[in-house]
Amino acid sequence: MKRNYYYAYNALKKIGCPVFVDPDDEQRFKISAEDNSDKEIWADFYDCMHWEHDDWYFGVNGKINRILDKYDLYAEWQNPGCLCVCEA
């Protein structure tokens, strides 16, 4: 895994974000949108405009966006249950 992916992965994992490495592509990682907890909604495909939070972008929690931005990465929906992390 490239350095920027590695650091972002660890930073997201540290805040409790449901990250995982896809066995078919070990160079990048993904974020589960199916593992939201009662305390934190990490991503919601069907609520892309999450009105109560100003920093949500296309259904992705602002905490995720800020960490990914720091490492020149972004999240893109693979399907309603999974985000792929890609280089900006």
Stockholm file with secondary structure:
# STOCKHOLM 1.0

chainA/1-88         MKRNYYYAYNALKKIGCPVFVDPDDEQRFKISAEDNSDKEIWADFYDCMHWEHDDWYFGVNGKINRILDKYDLYAEWQNPGCLCVCEA
#=GR chainA/1-88 SS CCHHHHHHHHHHHHTTCCEEEETTEEEEEEEESSCCCSSCCCBCTTCTTCTTCTTCBTTBCHHHHHHHHHTTEEEEEEETTEEEEEEC
#=GC SS_cons        CCHHHHHHHHHHHHTTCCEEEETTEEEEEEEESSCCCSSCCCBCTTCTTCTTCTTCBTTBCHHHHHHHHHTTEEEEEEETTEEEEEEC
//
